[in-house]
Amino acid sequence: MPRNNAGGLRHGGGGGGQAAAYWNMHLDHLPPPGPFYVVTAWPYFDLPERIVAFDATTITKAAGTVETLWEAAVPETLGTATPEKPNTALVIPKTGWFADHYDPTPPPPRDDGLVFTPL
């Protein structure tokens, strides 16, 4: 059985100012065709859980039209560990989608020589 929180949509950076903020999100694998749900919450700022659903068939069809223009370059530093980030405790709300789906078990060790540091 797959882990409930293994893979999916991940934070990829962002920015903003006093009146606005934005986040880039990266999808680390193609979802299957059909409904795809993005669930968000930010309890620290009292933003309640929200669920947005869309048809992932559009993404899956678009992926089939991707053309590789050149092979990805492999940097010489691949495999060297980066400095670890401070480990901040993740607070999961006691009710809602996150409470039902989050698995606090640490992910298995990576087999590519890189170090995974949870946020």
Secondary structure, 3 states (H helix, E strand, C coil): CCCCCCCCEEEEEEEECCCCEEEEEEECCCCCCCEEEEEEEEHHHCEEEEEEEEECHHHHHHHCCCCCCCCCCCCCCCCCCCCCCCCCCCCCCCCCHHHHHCCCCCCCCCCCCCCCCCC
